[in-house]
Amino acid sequence: MMKLTGMVARGQVSGIDFLFALVAFSIIFGMYSAWAVQVAPSEGNEEPAFVLAGARQMLFEGPGIPTEWNSTNVKVPGIVRQRMVIDNAKLAKFLALNYSQKTSLLGAGGYDFYFDLEWTNGTVITSTGLNGTNRSTSAQSRSLVVYNGTAVVSNLRLSK
């Protein structure tokens, strides 16, 4: 029988392999946890979270459809110049839409919709919609966006 001296036998996991796997798992789990908190539904209410994720994508991922939209031709009300960078003119156009237009365009019909931008200290810069924080079915998304060259917090909330 051959004796292995100073070598790790095949099929066995070394301590370094285990540590590498543990670090990789921790990083992946941490990224998933951060994503899951970004769109957080109330207990057992996944549907508003999906609707909210779609609304967030429409507002913050692109300039909208058409790119130079207005209240009469808007299909997707994007409020950014580029991803997560607020375009003040488009923000003003979005705020000027009536409530039913906003909920319809964002696919949030049947939900109370609320949107605001706030400074990182919590002071609200601008807001629109119905602040339905006391409702049983709700989902909220908070993310950092750039407004006038400064990082601010955007809040989107749907509730029934």
C-alpha positions as YAML, in Angstrom:
chain: A
units: angstrom
residues:
- id: 1
  name: MET
  ca: [0.00, 0.00, 0.00]
- id: 2
  name: MET
  ca: [1.26, 3.43, -0.97]
- id: 3
  name: LYS
  ca: [1.58, 6.02, 1.80]
- id: 4
  name: LEU
  ca: [0.85, 9.68, 1.02]
- id: 5
  name: THR
  ca: [3.14, 11.98, 2.89]
- id: 6
  name: GLY
  ca: [2.63, 15.72, 2.72]
- id: 7
  name: MET
  ca: [-0.16, 15.39, 0.14]
- id: 8
  name: VAL
  ca: [-3.89, 15.70, 0.41]
- id: 9
  name: ALA
  ca: [-5.66, 12.55, -0.76]
- id: 10
  name: ARG
  ca: [-8.07, 12.96, -3.67]
- id: 11
  name: GLY
  ca: [-11.69, 13.37, -2.71]
- id: 12
  name: GLN
  ca: [-10.96, 15.08, 0.56]
- id: 13
  name: VAL
  ca: [-11.69, 18.72, 1.22]
- id: 14
  name: SER
  ca: [-8.95, 20.83, 2.69]
- id: 15
  name: GLY
  ca: [-9.58, 23.57, 5.19]
- id: 16
  name: ILE
  ca: [-8.77, 26.24, 2.59]
- id: 17
  name: ASP
  ca: [-11.35, 24.80, 0.17]
- id: 18
  name: PHE
  ca: [-13.93, 24.93, 2.93]
- id: 19
  name: LEU
  ca: [-13.09, 28.53, 3.83]
- id: 20
  name: PHE
  ca: [-13.25, 29.58, 0.16]
- id: 21
  name: ALA
  ca: [-16.70, 27.95, -0.20]
- id: 22
  name: LEU
  ca: [-17.90, 29.61, 3.02]
- id: 23
  name: VAL
  ca: [-16.75, 33.08, 1.86]
- id: 24
  name: ALA
  ca: [-18.35, 32.61, -1.57]
- id: 25
  name: PHE
  ca: [-21.62, 31.47, 0.02]
- id: 26
  name: SER
  ca: [-21.59, 34.43, 2.42]
- id: 27
  name: ILE
  ca: [-21.10, 36.92, -0.41]
- id: 28
  name: ILE
  ca: [-23.89, 35.41, -2.51]
- id: 29
  name: PHE
  ca: [-26.24, 35.24, 0.49]
- id: 30
  name: GLY
  ca: [-25.45, 38.86, 1.40]
- id: 31
  name: MET
  ca: [-26.19, 40.03, -2.15]
- id: 32
  name: TYR
  ca: [-29.49, 38.12, -2.15]
- id: 33
  name: SER
  ca: [-30.43, 39.59, 1.23]
- id: 34
  name: ALA
  ca: [-29.74, 43.13, 0.00]
- id: 35
  name: TRP
  ca: [-31.86, 42.50, -3.09]
- id: 36
  name: ALA
  ca: [-34.71, 40.95, -1.08]
- id: 37
  name: VAL
  ca: [-34.86, 43.95, 1.27]
- id: 38
  name: GLN
  ca: [-34.99, 46.38, -1.64]
- id: 39
  name: VAL
  ca: [-38.53, 45.28, -2.54]
- id: 40
  name: ALA
  ca: [-39.96, 44.11, 0.75]
- id: 41
  name: PRO
  ca: [-43.60, 42.96, 0.82]
- id: 42
  name: SER
  ca: [-45.68, 42.65, 3.96]
- id: 43
  name: GLU
  ca: [-46.08, 39.08, 5.21]
- id: 44
  name: GLY
  ca: [-47.53, 36.84, 2.50]
- id: 45
  name: ASN
  ca: [-48.27, 39.66, 0.05]
- id: 46
  name: GLU
  ca: [-45.98, 39.03, -2.90]
- id: 47
  name: GLU
  ca: [-48.25, 40.49, -5.61]
- id: 48
  name: PRO
  ca: [-47.79, 44.16, -4.64]
- id: 49
  name: ALA
  ca: [-44.03, 43.58, -4.51]
- id: 50
  name: PHE
  ca: [-44.01, 42.40, -8.12]
- id: 51
  name: VAL
  ca: [-46.13, 45.36, -9.24]
- id: 52
  name: LEU
  ca: [-43.85, 47.67, -7.28]
- id: 53
  name: ALA
  ca: [-40.71, 46.20, -8.88]
- id: 54
  name: GLY
  ca: [-42.18, 46.91, -12.32]
- id: 55
  name: ALA
  ca: [-43.11, 50.48, -11.37]
- id: 56
  name: ARG
  ca: [-39.62, 51.10, -9.97]
- id: 57
  name: GLN
  ca: [-38.05, 49.80, -13.17]
- id: 58
  name: MET
  ca: [-40.24, 52.05, -15.32]
- id: 59
  name: LEU
  ca: [-39.35, 55.16, -13.33]
- id: 60
  name: PHE
  ca: [-35.63, 54.67, -12.67]
- id: 61
  name: GLU
  ca: [-34.14, 52.43, -15.34]
- id: 62
  name: GLY
  ca: [-34.66, 54.53, -18.47]
- id: 63
  name: PRO
  ca: [-35.88, 57.85, -19.88]
- id: 64
  name: GLY
  ca: [-39.36, 56.53, -20.68]
- id: 65
  name: ILE
  ca: [-41.29, 55.76, -23.85]
- id: 66
  name: PRO
  ca: [-41.23, 57.84, -25.91]
- id: 67
  name: THR
  ca: [-37.90, 59.29, -24.76]
- id: 68
  name: GLU
  ca: [-39.27, 62.85, -24.85]
- id: 69
  name: TRP
  ca: [-42.65, 61.98, -23.35]
- id: 70
  name: ASN
  ca: [-45.38, 64.35, -22.21]
- id: 71
  name: SER
  ca: [-48.79, 63.88, -20.59]
- id: 72
  name: THR
  ca: [-50.52, 63.16, -23.92]
- id: 73
  name: ASN
  ca: [-48.13, 60.62, -25.48]
- id: 74
  name: VAL
  ca: [-46.53, 58.85, -22.48]
- id: 75
  name: LYS
  ca: [-46.43, 55.04, -22.53]
- id: 76
  name: VAL
  ca: [-43.69, 54.55, -19.87]
- id: 77
  name: PRO
  ca: [-43.01, 57.49, -17.53]
- id: 78
  name: GLY
  ca: [-39.24, 57.24, -17.02]
- id: 79
  name: ILE
  ca: [-37.96, 60.10, -14.85]
- id: 80
  name: VAL
  ca: [-34.21, 59.65, -15.38]
- id: 81
  name: ARG
  ca: [-31.58, 60.85, -17.90]
- id: 82
  name: GLN
  ca: [-29.65, 57.67, -17.34]
- id: 83
  name: ARG
  ca: [-30.14, 54.85, -14.89]
- id: 84
  name: MET
  ca: [-30.88, 56.23, -11.40]
- id: 85
  name: VAL
  ca: [-30.02, 59.88, -12.32]
- id: 86
  name: ILE
  ca: [-33.16, 62.03, -12.04]
- id: 87
  name: ASP
  ca: [-34.06, 64.34, -14.93]
- id: 88
  name: ASN
  ca: [-35.73, 67.37, -13.28]
- id: 89
  name: ALA
  ca: [-37.93, 68.12, -16.31]
- id: 90
  name: LYS
  ca: [-39.22, 64.53, -16.44]
- id: 91
  name: LEU
  ca: [-39.74, 64.48, -12.70]
- id: 92
  name: ALA
  ca: [-41.85, 67.65, -13.01]
- id: 93
  name: LYS
  ca: [-43.86, 66.05, -15.85]
- id: 94
  name: PHE
  ca: [-44.46, 62.94, -13.76]
- id: 95
  name: LEU
  ca: [-45.54, 64.96, -10.73]
- id: 96
  name: ALA
  ca: [-47.94, 66.96, -12.96]
- id: 97
  name: LEU
  ca: [-49.77, 63.81, -14.15]
- id: 98
  name: ASN
  ca: [-53.03, 63.18, -12.36]
- id: 99
  name: TYR
  ca: [-53.17, 60.37, -9.82]
- id: 100
  name: SER
  ca: [-55.11, 57.93, -11.99]
- id: 101
  name: GLN
  ca: [-52.67, 58.46, -14.91]
- id: 102
  name: LYS
  ca: [-49.73, 57.66, -12.63]
- id: 103
  name: THR
  ca: [-51.25, 54.46, -11.23]
- id: 104
  name: SER
  ca: [-52.40, 53.31, -14.67]
- id: 105
  name: LEU
  ca: [-49.05, 53.97, -16.39]
- id: 106
  name: LEU
  ca: [-47.14, 52.20, -13.61]
- id: 107
  name: GLY
  ca: [-49.44, 49.17, -13.69]
- id: 108
  name: ALA
  ca: [-50.53, 49.90, -10.13]
- id: 109
  name: GLY
  ca: [-54.29, 50.10, -10.69]
- id: 110
  name: GLY
  ca: [-56.15, 48.88, -7.61]
- id: 111
  name: TYR
  ca: [-53.39, 50.02, -5.26]
- id: 112
  name: ASP
  ca: [-52.77, 53.25, -3.44]
- id: 113
  name: PHE
  ca: [-49.55, 54.62, -4.89]
- id: 114
  name: TYR
  ca: [-47.06, 56.87, -3.08]
- id: 115
  name: PHE
  ca: [-43.73, 58.24, -4.30]
- id: 116
  name: ASP
  ca: [-41.27, 60.63, -2.71]
- id: 117
  name: LEU
  ca: [-37.69, 61.80, -2.87]
- id: 118
  name: GLU
  ca: [-36.04, 62.68, 0.41]
- id: 119
  name: TRP
  ca: [-32.65, 63.86, 1.57]
- id: 120
  name: THR
  ca: [-30.63, 61.23, 3.40]
- id: 121
  name: ASN
  ca: [-31.62, 62.89, 6.70]
- id: 122
  name: GLY
  ca: [-35.31, 62.08, 5.97]
- id: 123
  name: THR
  ca: [-36.50, 65.54, 4.86]
- id: 124
  name: VAL
  ca: [-38.94, 65.10, 1.96]
- id: 125
  name: ILE
  ca: [-37.96, 66.98, -1.22]
- id: 126
  name: THR
  ca: [-41.09, 66.16, -3.20]
- id: 127
  name: SER
  ca: [-43.92, 63.64, -3.02]
- id: 128
  name: THR
  ca: [-47.03, 62.49, -4.82]
- id: 129
  name: GLY
  ca: [-49.77, 59.95, -4.26]
- id: 130
  name: LEU
  ca: [-51.57, 58.54, -1.26]
- id: 131
  name: ASN
  ca: [-49.47, 57.72, 1.77]
- id: 132
  name: GLY
  ca: [-51.19, 54.46, 2.75]
- id: 133
  name: THR
  ca: [-48.81, 53.36, 5.49]
- id: 134
  name: ASN
  ca: [-51.61, 52.01, 7.69]
- id: 135
  name: ARG
  ca: [-52.91, 49.49, 5.15]
- id: 136
  name: SER
  ca: [-52.55, 45.75, 5.62]
- id: 137
  name: THR
  ca: [-51.30, 44.89, 2.12]
- id: 138
  name: SER
  ca: [-48.28, 46.93, 1.15]
- id: 139
  name: ALA
  ca: [-44.88, 46.84, -0.47]
- id: 140
  name: GLN
  ca: [-42.18, 49.47, -0.33]
- id: 141
  name: SER
  ca: [-38.99, 50.10, -2.27]
- id: 142
  name: ARG
  ca: [-36.26, 52.44, -1.08]
- id: 143
  name: SER
  ca: [-33.18, 53.15, -3.18]
- id: 144
  name: LEU
  ca: [-30.52, 55.77, -3.67]
- id: 145
  name: VAL
  ca: [-30.81, 57.95, -6.77]
- id: 146
  name: VAL
  ca: [-28.98, 61.07, -7.92]
- id: 147
  name: TYR
  ca: [-30.96, 64.32, -7.79]
- id: 148
  name: ASN
  ca: [-29.26, 67.59, -8.75]
- id: 149
  name: GLY
  ca: [-25.86, 65.91, -8.35]
- id: 150
  name: THR
  ca: [-26.61, 64.65, -4.83]
- id: 151
  name: ALA
  ca: [-27.54, 61.18, -3.61]
- id: 152
  name: VAL
  ca: [-31.09, 61.12, -2.25]
- id: 153
  name: VAL
  ca: [-33.49, 58.37, -1.22]
- id: 154
  name: SER
  ca: [-36.42, 57.45, -3.45]
- id: 155
  name: ASN
  ca: [-39.42, 55.79, -1.84]
- id: 156
  name: LEU
  ca: [-42.12, 53.94, -3.73]
- id: 157
  name: ARG
  ca: [-45.01, 52.36, -1.87]
- id: 158
  name: LEU
  ca: [-48.11, 50.45, -2.93]
- id: 159
  name: SER
  ca: [-50.87, 49.58, -0.49]
- id: 160
  name: LYS
  ca: [-54.46, 48.36, -0.46]
...
